Amino acid sequence: MARDIEGQPSRSEPLYGLGVDIGGTKIMMLIANQDGEVVYKKKVNTSEHFEAISEQIKECLRDAAVSLDQVAAIGFGVPGITNSEDGTVIEAPALNWKHVPFRDEMQRYFNKPVFVDNDVNCAALGERWVGSAKDTSDFIVVAIGTGVGSAIMANGSLVKGSNHMAGEVAYLVVEQDEVGREDNVFGQFGMFEKKISGMALAQHGDSPHSLFEQYVRGDEESVTIIHRFVADLSMGIANMVSLLNPQKVILCGGVSQSLFPVLELIRSKVASLTPIPTTIELTVIGEEAGAVGAVALAFEQIGILTKGR
């Protein structure tokens, strides 16, 4: 029998949701209750192999002393184009996945309802459930981590697009010299992503966090790099705001945790590029947004959580 968690008696009926956010380099796993309270979390290295991922999840449950019987459903966020209806990962370059029947594969290891969506869509669900977007029906989440992605919430519903590709802002074109490209970028890292992702910042020889620390200290080279980053990011955000008129733009992902020193600069730059007002905020959930949202996805799908709650 599982031990008590946060003062709750051990019971055999499902009490929790398990959320798994598969990133380009790390997997965040967490267990949350029906109120969105995280009772256990664990971060491990990313694997692209289903058996290894399943073992990591089982180890997480063991470490938390939570039995699978106490888990109502499992939600996954994946860094790529995902058909949440049939559970297929269409394209996830960071994991070398293409047309992978993800839900079916994971259900081989767990006799539980399994659901999967794009990781940033999951982050948006998390923000709406317990984060910065409570009581907000129109907002955009921009996730800046190893790569870059976005999720669009319009009138309280996620915008998926005709081929489940809405929000793939990695492929935004923000410079004229990119228009002449003749090669096919599908399946590669997008041009916008190559400018503002953690991967792009790391090419300057330092981690993104270190670059921002040096920026704060006034290092001349770092200031130049970060100002270019802010200009590119602001241009992309301004385009999204002009197109979608969101109440909020929420920045999340690993790089977002270093953005506070330039947040006002981003706001000012975006305001100079579009007359459409919006609020730009950093996530209040932090690195857990995607995994919390994966729990929200699972709870919504099995009817425990009302959409828009």
Secondary structure as the mmCIF struct_conf table of DSSP 4:
data_model
#
loop_
_struct_conf.conf_type_id
_struct_conf.id
_struct_conf.beg_label_comp_id
_struct_conf.beg_label_asym_id
_struct_conf.beg_label_seq_id
_struct_conf.end_label_comp_id
_struct_conf.end_label_asym_id
_struct_conf.end_label_seq_id
HELX_LH_PP_P HELX_LH_PP_P1 ALA A 2 ASP A 4
STRN STRN1 ILE A 5 ILE A 5
TURN_TY1_P TURN_TY1_P1 GLU A 6 GLY A 7
STRN STRN2 GLN A 8 GLN A 8
HELX_LH_PP_P HELX_LH_PP_P2 PRO A 9 SER A 10
BEND BEND1 SER A 12 GLU A 13
STRN STRN3 TYR A 16 ILE A 22
BEND BEND2 GLY A 24 THR A 25
STRN STRN4 LYS A 26 ALA A 32
TURN_TY1_P TURN_TY1_P2 GLN A 34 ASP A 35
BEND BEND3 GLY A 36 GLY A 36
STRN STRN5 VAL A 38 ASN A 45
BEND BEND4 GLU A 48 GLU A 48
HELX_RH_AL_P HELX_RH_AL_P1 PHE A 50 ALA A 64
TURN_TY1_P TURN_TY1_P3 ALA A 65 ALA A 65
HELX_RH_3T_P HELX_RH_3T_P1 LEU A 68 GLN A 70
STRN STRN6 VAL A 71 VAL A 78
BEND BEND5 PRO A 79 GLY A 80
STRN STRN7 ILE A 81 ASN A 83
TURN_TY1_P TURN_TY1_P4 SER A 84 GLY A 87
STRN STRN8 THR A 88 ALA A 92
HELX_RH_3T_P HELX_RH_3T_P2 PRO A 93 LEU A 95
TURN_TY1_P TURN_TY1_P5 ASN A 96 ASN A 96
STRN STRN9 TRP A 97 VAL A 100
HELX_RH_AL_P HELX_RH_AL_P2 PHE A 102 GLN A 107
TURN_TY1_P TURN_TY1_P6 ARG A 108 TYR A 109
BEND BEND6 ASN A 111 LYS A 112
STRN STRN10 VAL A 114 ASN A 118
HELX_RH_AL_P HELX_RH_AL_P3 ASP A 119 VAL A 130
BEND BEND7 GLY A 131 GLY A 131
TURN_TY1_P TURN_TY1_P7 SER A 132 ASP A 135
BEND BEND8 SER A 137 ASP A 138
STRN STRN11 PHE A 139 ILE A 144
BEND BEND9 GLY A 145 GLY A 147
STRN STRN12 VAL A 148 ALA A 154
TURN_TY1_P TURN_TY1_P8 ASN A 155 GLY A 156
STRN STRN13 SER A 157 LEU A 158
TURN_TY1_P TURN_TY1_P9 SER A 162 ASN A 163
BEND BEND10 HIS A 164 HIS A 164
TURN_TY1_P TURN_TY1_P10 ALA A 166 GLY A 167
HELX_RH_3T_P HELX_RH_3T_P3 VAL A 169 TYR A 171
BEND BEND11 GLU A 175 GLU A 175
HELX_RH_3T_P HELX_RH_3T_P4 GLN A 176 GLU A 178
TURN_TY1_P TURN_TY1_P11 VAL A 179 GLY A 180
BEND BEND12 ASP A 183 ASP A 183
TURN_TY1_P TURN_TY1_P12 PHE A 186 GLY A 187
BEND BEND13 GLN A 188 GLN A 188
TURN_TY1_P TURN_TY1_P13 MET A 191 PHE A 192
HELX_RH_AL_P HELX_RH_AL_P4 GLU A 193 ILE A 196
BEND BEND14 SER A 197 SER A 197
HELX_RH_AL_P HELX_RH_AL_P5 GLY A 198 ALA A 202
TURN_TY1_P TURN_TY1_P14 GLN A 203 GLY A 205
BEND BEND15 ASP A 206 ASP A 206
HELX_RH_AL_P HELX_RH_AL_P6 PRO A 208 ARG A 217
TURN_TY1_P TURN_TY1_P15 GLY A 218 GLY A 218
HELX_RH_AL_P HELX_RH_AL_P7 GLU A 220 LEU A 244
BEND BEND16 GLN A 247 GLN A 247
STRN STRN14 LYS A 248 CYS A 252
BEND BEND17 GLY A 253 GLY A 253
TURN_TY1_P TURN_TY1_P16 GLY A 254 GLY A 254
HELX_RH_3T_P HELX_RH_3T_P5 VAL A 255 SER A 258
HELX_RH_3T_P HELX_RH_3T_P6 PHE A 260 VAL A 262
HELX_RH_AL_P HELX_RH_AL_P8 LEU A 263 LEU A 273
BEND BEND18 PRO A 275 ILE A 276
STRN STRN15 THR A 279 LEU A 282
BEND BEND19 VAL A 284 ILE A 285
HELX_RH_3T_P HELX_RH_3T_P7 GLY A 286 GLU A 288
HELX_RH_AL_P HELX_RH_AL_P9 ALA A 289 GLN A 301
TURN_TY1_P TURN_TY1_P17 ILE A 302 GLY A 303
BEND BEND20 ILE A 304 LEU A 305
TURN_TY1_P TURN_TY1_P18 LYS A 307 GLY A 308
#
